[in-house]
Amino acid sequence: MAIIVTLDVMLAKRKLKSKDLAAYVGITEQNLSLLKSGKVRGIRFTTLEKICERLACQPASILEWVPDETDSGAESDTTGDMF
């Protein structure tokens, strides 16, 4: 499974520069750049909240889950039982 960060798309839609968003959120431009490139392992909810507040968007507007090809059907239930 992969989480894709689409923050660049929202920045472009809102015509906002990365440095302005970083200043609003209170993080460095370098950390915002790492987030945009998907090279971070986690994000604080307070940081995500400030990003969404400034961009007037939902977290799903900047984060997307894409299943790996190897994951397809790996969790399917063949017995029909629900658990």
N, CA, C and O atoms as CSV, one atom per row, in Angstrom:
chain,resi,resn,atom,element,x,y,z
A,1,MET,N,N,0.841,-1.163,0.000
A,1,MET,CA,C,0.000,0.000,0.000
A,1,MET,C,C,0.888,1.228,0.000
A,1,MET,O,O,1.969,1.229,0.590
A,2,ALA,N,N,0.426,2.266,-0.664
A,2,ALA,CA,C,1.202,3.496,-0.742
A,2,ALA,C,C,0.286,4.693,-0.490
A,2,ALA,O,O,-0.845,4.746,-0.973
A,3,ILE,N,N,0.793,5.631,0.263
A,3,ILE,CA,C,0.104,6.894,0.466
A,3,ILE,C,C,0.809,7.927,-0.412
A,3,ILE,O,O,2.013,8.149,-0.281
A,4,ILE,N,N,0.061,8.543,-1.289
A,4,ILE,CA,C,0.588,9.544,-2.211
A,4,ILE,C,C,0.198,10.925,-1.683
A,4,ILE,O,O,-0.965,11.167,-1.362
A,5,VAL,N,N,1.168,11.818,-1.595
A,5,VAL,CA,C,0.921,13.187,-1.141
A,5,VAL,C,C,0.689,14.058,-2.367
A,5,VAL,O,O,1.562,14.185,-3.227
A,6,THR,N,N,-0.487,14.651,-2.438
A,6,THR,CA,C,-0.846,15.504,-3.575
A,6,THR,C,C,-0.944,16.971,-3.150
A,6,THR,O,O,-1.782,17.721,-3.652
A,7,LEU,N,N,-0.089,17.359,-2.233
A,7,LEU,CA,C,-0.083,18.720,-1.709
A,7,LEU,C,C,0.216,19.743,-2.794
A,7,LEU,O,O,-0.346,20.838,-2.777
A,8,ASP,N,N,1.080,19.412,-3.727
A,8,ASP,CA,C,1.398,20.328,-4.829
A,8,ASP,C,C,0.151,20.707,-5.621
A,8,ASP,O,O,0.000,21.852,-6.045
A,9,VAL,N,N,-0.731,19.747,-5.815
A,9,VAL,CA,C,-1.960,20.001,-6.573
A,9,VAL,C,C,-2.814,21.046,-5.859
A,9,VAL,O,O,-3.318,21.982,-6.478
A,10,MET,N,N,-2.969,20.868,-4.531
A,10,MET,CA,C,-3.783,21.819,-3.772
A,10,MET,C,C,-3.129,23.201,-3.703
A,10,MET,O,O,-3.822,24.218,-3.740
A,11,LEU,N,N,-1.802,23.240,-3.603
A,11,LEU,CA,C,-1.111,24.523,-3.615
A,11,LEU,C,C,-1.358,25.250,-4.938
A,11,LEU,O,O,-1.596,26.458,-4.956
A,12,ALA,N,N,-1.302,24.518,-6.023
A,12,ALA,CA,C,-1.543,25.124,-7.339
A,12,ALA,C,C,-2.992,25.595,-7.464
A,12,ALA,O,O,-3.247,26.686,-7.974
A,13,LYS,N,N,-3.939,24.781,-7.003
A,13,LYS,CA,C,-5.353,25.164,-7.071
A,13,LYS,C,C,-5.635,26.428,-6.273
A,13,LYS,O,O,-6.451,27.258,-6.675
A,14,ARG,N,N,-4.959,26.567,-5.147
A,14,ARG,CA,C,-5.179,27.720,-4.270
A,14,ARG,C,C,-4.231,28.880,-4.591
A,14,ARG,O,O,-4.281,29.934,-3.958
A,15,LYS,N,N,-3.364,28.660,-5.592
A,15,LYS,CA,C,-2.394,29.688,-6.005
A,15,LYS,C,C,-1.599,30.191,-4.806
A,15,LYS,O,O,-1.469,31.393,-4.578
A,16,LEU,N,N,-1.071,29.230,-4.044
A,16,LEU,CA,C,-0.324,29.527,-2.829
A,16,LEU,C,C,1.087,28.984,-2.963
A,16,LEU,O,O,1.289,27.878,-3.463
A,17,LYS,N,N,2.054,29.755,-2.521
A,17,LYS,CA,C,3.447,29.315,-2.573
A,17,LYS,C,C,3.774,28.456,-1.365
A,17,LYS,O,O,3.216,28.639,-0.283
A,18,SER,N,N,4.684,27.519,-1.566
A,18,SER,CA,C,5.109,26.624,-0.496
A,18,SER,C,C,5.648,27.396,0.698
A,18,SER,O,O,5.366,27.047,1.844
A,19,LYS,N,N,6.414,28.434,0.438
A,19,LYS,CA,C,7.005,29.184,1.552
A,19,LYS,C,C,5.939,29.886,2.381
A,19,LYS,O,O,6.096,30.034,3.593
A,20,ASP,N,N,4.852,30.322,1.741
A,20,ASP,CA,C,3.767,30.960,2.475
A,20,ASP,C,C,3.016,29.944,3.337
A,20,ASP,O,O,2.632,30.240,4.468
A,21,LEU,N,N,2.812,28.749,2.793
A,21,LEU,CA,C,2.152,27.696,3.568
A,21,LEU,C,C,3.029,27.271,4.744
A,21,LEU,O,O,2.532,27.094,5.857
A,22,ALA,N,N,4.307,27.110,4.508
A,22,ALA,CA,C,5.234,26.720,5.571
A,22,ALA,C,C,5.217,27.746,6.700
A,22,ALA,O,O,5.206,27.380,7.875
A,23,ALA,N,N,5.214,29.018,6.347
A,23,ALA,CA,C,5.185,30.078,7.358
A,23,ALA,C,C,3.888,30.039,8.152
A,23,ALA,O,O,3.901,30.210,9.371
A,24,TYR,N,N,2.768,29.816,7.471
A,24,TYR,CA,C,1.467,29.754,8.143
A,24,TYR,C,C,1.403,28.574,9.110
A,24,TYR,O,O,0.920,28.704,10.235
A,25,VAL,N,N,1.894,27.430,8.660
A,25,VAL,CA,C,1.834,26.203,9.458
A,25,VAL,C,C,2.842,26.248,10.610
A,25,VAL,O,O,2.609,25.680,11.676
A,26,GLY,N,N,3.960,26.931,10.377
A,26,GLY,CA,C,4.996,27.005,11.394
A,26,GLY,C,C,6.031,25.899,11.265
A,26,GLY,O,O,6.583,25.431,12.261
A,27,ILE,N,N,6.289,25.486,10.025
A,27,ILE,CA,C,7.328,24.493,9.752
A,27,ILE,C,C,8.304,25.088,8.748
A,27,ILE,O,O,8.009,26.092,8.100
A,28,THR,N,N,9.454,24.468,8.627
A,28,THR,CA,C,10.444,24.971,7.679
A,28,THR,C,C,10.037,24.619,6.248
A,28,THR,O,O,9.282,23.675,6.016
A,29,GLU,N,N,10.546,25.385,5.310
A,29,GLU,CA,C,10.294,25.080,3.899
A,29,GLU,C,C,10.864,23.710,3.546
A,29,GLU,O,O,10.298,22.982,2.729
A,30,GLN,N,N,11.995,23.365,4.173
A,30,GLN,CA,C,12.617,22.053,3.939
A,30,GLN,C,C,11.680,20.933,4.373
A,30,GLN,O,O,11.508,19.958,3.642
A,31,ASN,N,N,11.067,21.056,5.557
A,31,ASN,CA,C,10.144,20.022,6.026
A,31,ASN,C,C,8.905,19.933,5.151
A,31,ASN,O,O,8.393,18.841,4.903
A,32,LEU,N,N,8.418,21.085,4.680
A,32,LEU,CA,C,7.273,21.064,3.773
A,32,LEU,C,C,7.658,20.382,2.463
A,32,LEU,O,O,6.868,19.625,1.899
A,33,SER,N,N,8.857,20.648,1.985
A,33,SER,CA,C,9.345,20.008,0.767
A,33,SER,C,C,9.422,18.487,0.933
A,33,SER,O,O,9.049,17.737,0.031
A,34,LEU,N,N,9.906,18.047,2.083
A,34,LEU,CA,C,9.968,16.606,2.356
A,34,LEU,C,C,8.569,16.005,2.389
A,34,LEU,O,O,8.351,14.901,1.890
A,35,LEU,N,N,7.630,16.726,2.971
A,35,LEU,CA,C,6.246,16.250,3.008
A,35,LEU,C,C,5.674,16.150,1.601
A,35,LEU,O,O,5.042,15.151,1.257
A,36,LYS,N,N,5.892,17.180,0.786
A,36,LYS,CA,C,5.376,17.183,-0.588
A,36,LYS,C,C,5.947,16.037,-1.415
A,36,LYS,O,O,5.266,15.490,-2.282
A,37,SER,N,N,7.192,15.678,-1.146
A,37,SER,CA,C,7.819,14.608,-1.922
A,37,SER,C,C,7.478,13.224,-1.393
A,37,SER,O,O,7.843,12.219,-2.003
A,38,GLY,N,N,6.782,13.164,-0.263
A,38,GLY,CA,C,6.396,11.868,0.300
A,38,GLY,C,C,7.520,11.173,1.045
A,38,GLY,O,O,7.456,9.966,1.275
A,39,LYS,N,N,8.546,11.915,1.423
A,39,LYS,CA,C,9.706,11.315,2.081
A,39,LYS,C,C,9.625,11.346,3.594
A,39,LYS,O,O,10.621,11.079,4.266
A,40,VAL,N,N,8.472,11.664,4.144
A,40,VAL,CA,C,8.305,11.654,5.600
A,40,VAL,C,C,7.578,10.374,6.001
A,40,VAL,O,O,6.814,9.803,5.223
A,41,ARG,N,N,7.830,9.943,7.218
A,41,ARG,CA,C,7.183,8.728,7.720
A,41,ARG,C,C,5.904,9.024,8.487
A,41,ARG,O,O,5.104,8.126,8.747
A,42,GLY,N,N,5.719,10.262,8.840
A,42,GLY,CA,C,4.534,10.629,9.608
A,42,GLY,C,C,4.336,12.128,9.616
A,42,GLY,O,O,5.213,12.896,9.221
A,43,ILE,N,N,3.158,12.525,10.077
A,43,ILE,CA,C,2.828,13.935,10.183
A,43,ILE,C,C,1.954,14.106,11.424
A,43,ILE,O,O,1.058,13.299,11.674
A,44,ARG,N,N,2.211,15.133,12.180
A,44,ARG,CA,C,1.378,15.418,13.350
A,44,ARG,C,C,0.006,15.878,12.880
A,44,ARG,O,O,-0.119,16.570,11.869
A,45,PHE,N,N,-1.015,15.489,13.622
A,45,PHE,CA,C,-2.359,15.926,13.270
A,45,PHE,C,C,-2.485,17.446,13.351
A,45,PHE,O,O,-3.233,18.044,12.578
A,46,THR,N,N,-1.772,18.069,14.266
A,46,THR,CA,C,-1.827,19.532,14.362
A,46,THR,C,C,-1.252,20.180,13.108
A,46,THR,O,O,-1.756,21.206,12.651
A,47,THR,N,N,-0.201,19.588,12.552
A,47,THR,CA,C,0.381,20.095,11.304
A,47,THR,C,C,-0.588,19.888,10.150
A,47,THR,O,O,-0.805,20.795,9.346
A,48,LEU,N,N,-1.163,18.709,10.069
A,48,LEU,CA,C,-2.148,18.411,9.018
A,48,LEU,C,C,-3.349,19.352,9.137
A,48,LEU,O,O,-3.876,19.831,8.133
A,49,GLU,N,N,-3.767,19.606,10.358
A,49,GLU,CA,C,-4.901,20.506,10.591
A,49,GLU,C,C,-4.604,21.911,10.082
A,49,GLU,O,O,-5.449,22.523,9.429
A,50,LYS,N,N,-3.399,22.436,10.376
A,50,LYS,CA,C,-3.036,23.771,9.918
A,50,LYS,C,C,-2.940,23.846,8.391
A,50,LYS,O,O,-3.336,24.841,7.784
A,51,ILE,N,N,-2.409,22.782,7.779
A,51,ILE,CA,C,-2.325,22.738,6.313
A,51,ILE,C,C,-3.726,22.783,5.717
A,51,ILE,O,O,-3.998,23.560,4.802
A,52,CYS,N,N,-4.608,21.945,6.243
A,52,CYS,CA,C,-5.978,21.899,5.725
A,52,CYS,C,C,-6.726,23.202,5.997
A,52,CYS,O,O,-7.534,23.645,5.180
A,53,GLU,N,N,-6.452,23.809,7.148
A,53,GLU,CA,C,-7.076,25.091,7.484
A,53,GLU,C,C,-6.690,26.154,6.467
A,53,GLU,O,O,-7.551,26.875,5.963
A,54,ARG,N,N,-5.402,26.254,6.163
A,54,ARG,CA,C,-4.924,27.285,5.233
A,54,ARG,C,C,-5.379,27.028,3.802
A,54,ARG,O,O,-5.686,27.964,3.064
A,55,LEU,N,N,-5.423,25.755,3.414
A,55,LEU,CA,C,-5.824,25.403,2.055
A,55,LEU,C,C,-7.344,25.235,1.920
A,55,LEU,O,O,-7.858,25.038,0.818
A,56,ALA,N,N,-8.051,25.316,3.044
A,56,ALA,CA,C,-9.508,25.132,3.062
A,56,ALA,C,C,-9.884,23.829,2.365
A,56,ALA,O,O,-10.677,23.808,1.423
A,57,CYS,N,N,-9.288,22.745,2.857
A,57,CYS,CA,C,-9.528,21.440,2.239
A,57,CYS,C,C,-9.610,20.351,3.299
A,57,CYS,O,O,-9.351,20.602,4.476
A,58,GLN,N,N,-9.962,19.169,2.890
A,58,GLN,CA,C,-9.988,17.997,3.744
A,58,GLN,C,C,-8.660,17.256,3.588
A,58,GLN,O,O,-7.987,17.415,2.570
A,59,PRO,N,N,-8.268,16.446,4.584
A,59,PRO,CA,C,-7.032,15.663,4.449
A,59,PRO,C,C,-7.010,14.810,3.173
A,59,PRO,O,O,-5.953,14.612,2.573
A,60,ALA,N,N,-8.160,14.319,2.771
A,60,ALA,CA,C,-8.231,13.500,1.555
A,60,ALA,C,C,-7.906,14.292,0.294
A,60,ALA,O,O,-7.645,13.710,-0.759
A,61,SER,N,N,-7.921,15.610,0.401
A,61,SER,CA,C,-7.568,16.445,-0.750
A,61,SER,C,C,-6.064,16.480,-0.984
A,61,SER,O,O,-5.617,16.848,-2.071
A,62,ILE,N,N,-5.277,16.101,0.023
A,62,ILE,CA,C,-3.827,16.152,-0.112
A,62,ILE,C,C,-3.151,14.805,0.123
A,62,ILE,O,O,-1.941,14.677,-0.062
A,63,LEU,N,N,-3.928,13.799,0.528
A,63,LEU,CA,C,-3.401,12.450,0.747
A,63,LEU,C,C,-4.265,11.456,-0.006
A,63,LEU,O,O,-5.493,11.535,0.033
A,64,GLU,N,N,-3.625,10.524,-0.688
A,64,GLU,CA,C,-4.352,9.527,-1.471
A,64,GLU,C,C,-3.748,8.155,-1.216
A,64,GLU,O,O,-2.527,7.995,-1.241
A,65,TRP,N,N,-4.594,7.172,-0.972
A,65,TRP,CA,C,-4.133,5.795,-0.782
A,65,TRP,C,C,-4.248,5.051,-2.104
A,65,TRP,O,O,-5.297,5.057,-2.747
A,66,VAL,N,N,-3.161,4.415,-2.497
A,66,VAL,CA,C,-3.131,3.622,-3.731
A,66,VAL,C,C,-2.655,2.223,-3.353
A,66,VAL,O,O,-1.542,2.064,-2.853
A,67,PRO,N,N,-3.489,1.202,-3.588
A,67,PRO,CA,C,-3.070,-0.156,-3.223
A,67,PRO,C,C,-1.932,-0.648,-4.096
A,67,PRO,O,O,-1.860,-0.330,-5.284
A,68,ASP,N,N,-1.044,-1.427,-3.497
A,68,ASP,CA,C,0.009,-2.074,-4.267
A,68,ASP,C,C,-0.612,-3.145,-5.134
A,68,ASP,O,O,-1.667,-3.686,-4.803
A,69,GLU,N,N,0.032,-3.452,-6.235
A,69,GLU,CA,C,-0.472,-4.516,-7.101
A,69,GLU,C,C,-0.468,-5.858,-6.387
A,69,GLU,O,O,-1.324,-6.702,-6.650
A,70,THR,N,N,0.484,-6.063,-5.488
A,70,THR,CA,C,0.569,-7.326,-4.758
A,70,THR,C,C,-0.518,-7.454,-3.708
A,70,THR,O,O,-0.788,-8.560,-3.239
A,71,ASP,N,N,-1.159,-6.333,-3.318
A,71,ASP,CA,C,-2.211,-6.355,-2.310
A,71,ASP,C,C,-3.561,-6.757,-2.866
A,71,ASP,O,O,-4.456,-7.096,-2.093
A,72,SER,N,N,-3.741,-6.734,-4.171
A,72,SER,CA,C,-5.060,-7.016,-4.723
A,72,SER,C,C,-5.502,-8.432,-4.397
A,72,SER,O,O,-4.877,-9.415,-4.796
A,73,GLY,N,N,-6.596,-8.501,-3.662
A,73,GLY,CA,C,-7.159,-9.798,-3.304
A,73,GLY,C,C,-6.496,-10.466,-2.126
A,73,GLY,O,O,-6.955,-11.528,-1.705
A,74,ALA,N,N,-5.456,-9.912,-1.576
A,74,ALA,CA,C,-4.741,-10.553,-0.474
A,74,ALA,C,C,-5.593,-10.649,0.770
A,74,ALA,O,O,-5.423,-11.572,1.567
A,75,GLU,N,N,-6.508,-9.711,0.952
A,75,GLU,CA,C,-7.333,-9.719,2.143
A,75,GLU,C,C,-8.764,-10.148,1.853
A,75,GLU,O,O,-9.630,-9.973,2.710
A,76,SER,N,N,-9.037,-10.692,0.701
A,76,SER,CA,C,-10.394,-11.086,0.384
A,76,SER,C,C,-10.800,-12.301,1.205
A,76,SER,O,O,-9.981,-13.172,1.498
A,77,ASP,N,N,-12.058,-12.345,1.565
A,77,ASP,CA,C,-12.593,-13.409,2.384
A,77,ASP,C,C,-13.291,-14.419,1.470
A,77,ASP,O,O,-14.337,-14.114,0.898
A,78,THR,N,N,-12.733,-15.588,1.334
A,78,THR,CA,C,-13.301,-16.579,0.427
A,78,THR,C,C,-14.377,-17.426,1.080
A,78,THR,O,O,-15.092,-18.150,0.386
A,79,THR,N,N,-14.510,-17.354,2.409
A,79,THR,CA,C,-15.510,-18.177,3.093
A,79,THR,C,C,-16.868,-17.522,3.155
A,79,THR,O,O,-17.866,-18.200,3.396
A,80,GLY,N,N,-16.933,-16.217,2.942
A,80,GLY,CA,C,-18.194,-15.515,3.025
A,80,GLY,C,C,-18.517,-15.067,4.438
A,80,GLY,O,O,-19.495,-14.347,4.637
A,81,ASP,N,N,-17.739,-15.462,5.412
A,81,ASP,CA,C,-17.952,-15.040,6.781
A,81,ASP,C,C,-17.489,-13.605,6.966
A,81,ASP,O,O,-16.509,-13.170,6.362
A,82,MET,N,N,-18.201,-12.884,7.804
A,82,MET,CA,C,-17.781,-11.516,8.115
A,82,MET,C,C,-17.067,-11.538,9.448
A,82,MET,O,O,-17.469,-12.240,10.375
A,83,PHE,N,N,-15.995,-10.756,9.532
A,83,PHE,CA,C,-15.274,-10.664,10.796
A,83,PHE,C,C,-14.775,-9.281,11.031
A,83,PHE,O,O,-14.141,-9.019,12.054
